[in-house]
Amino acid sequence: MASNSRTRVISQAKAVYVTPTGWDASSFNSLDARQLHGVDTFSYEIDLAGSRQDVREFGQLARVGTVRLSEINPTLSFGYYLADGGNEINLGFTESLATGEQALKGMLEENAYLNESNIFVLTAKEGSDAFGDANQTAFDAAEADHDTVGFGNCFLSSYSINLSVGEIPRADVEMQASNVVFYEDAHKGLISPSLNLDGSRAEPTNTANIDLRQPTVMSDLTSTLKVLKPSDVTIEFADNEGVTYKADGTSIGGQKIGTTNPGTLKAIQSLSIDVPMSREVIDAVGSEIAYAKPLDFPIDVTLSISALVSEFAEGALEYALTGSAGDNKTDITVDLKSYSTTEMKFVLKGAVLDSQSFSQGLDDNETVDLTFSAQIGGATTTDQGFFMTTLTTSQNVRSAANDVAVRDTSDATQPITH
């Protein structure tokens, strides 16, 4: 920083933003980055050695030199408190329950606008809150005290939510990038960090055109709640055949999940949903970076529950072994509400029970760990997969119409030097 030096960087000085990459936005004059709210952890790693190879030959013990043979793939991970789904929409997920589309629709269809992102991390001067400016004018006036790190061509590689007694519901995200750019004394007029296939910058209009708006505290939920609580979470099971009593006696038995439809499970202590999104890296002769990074299939979404044991359902494992236990699928709904308003809802359709593990210690409550899995179907498959509802309105969905904003781009700060 030219005008301010730091002795350390702590969380008060940080703010995190996201934009599309701009690959399909050639008409943009300017692009306002969207803030990710409720972020409480952020880390990244740049492995340069993993992409290069030593060049050696007879006659010399040490290497002659090094050459880069593959793309450098920085990795970043961050976590945030679950709220109204705004972060998920900004990261490219689809609000899908109402339309019967998968939550990963944009990624399944390789939608360039939803499939990848640019991530920006702003750092304010030491001793100042990143959110501390009174308005946009004051925030822009402090630009000389701001440094920014930009990650280009970020693909989601993992998304998980964790809900536990005594803890605030949260989400954790992992992403893989193709480029990292460090901007000094700047938060606006930023050249996009995303790359074209030839390794050149993929900026929409060959000018500095990305602006970081004044960061703000996460919005209030219904009745002034800042974050959701464990008591705001409900879990329901529909058509829960696999772990409940069946009249014909062909259940596999175990922990009982209600006798009505939808069923419930008593005394849940924790719940997590993991959505792995590993990528197949496709390289091509003539391309500096990967030609494409499509999702690996199948995608198995897992839902894990830890609960106190209450009632047992009649059945035997032999029915599963002999294949006579029937179609043991269930639809699992996880609803997060602030009072009567649904902020977010996750649904696993066509889930099957993978395991149930019972344990007990001396004088302890007996616990059961249940693991269910569902496979992601096609983008418009409605009877199995991972679906999501958010309170965020359609106006917040990433699209060219919603992301264009003409602003001052005269202060170009990061020229491209190729």
Beta strands, then each sheet from edge to edge (+ up, - down):
strand 1: 14-20
strand 2: 31-36
strand 3: 39-45
strand 4: 52-55
strand 5: 65-68
strand 6: 75-81
strand 7: 117-123
strand 8: 147-164
strand 9: 170-176
strand 10: 179-183
strand 11: 210-212
strand 12: 233-238
strand 13: 254-255
strand 14: 268-276
strand 15: 300-308
strand 16: 312-313
strand 17: 329-338
strand 18: 341-359
strand 19: 367-375
strand 20: 385-390
sheet 1: 3+ 6- 9+ 8- 7+ 1- 2+ 11+
sheet 2: 3+ 6- 9+ 8- 10+
sheet 3: 3+ 6- 9+ 8- 14+ 15- 19+ 18- 17+ 12-
sheet 4: 3+ 6- 9+ 8- 14+ 15- 19+ 18- 20+
sheet 5: 4+ 5-
sheet 6: 13+ 16-
end
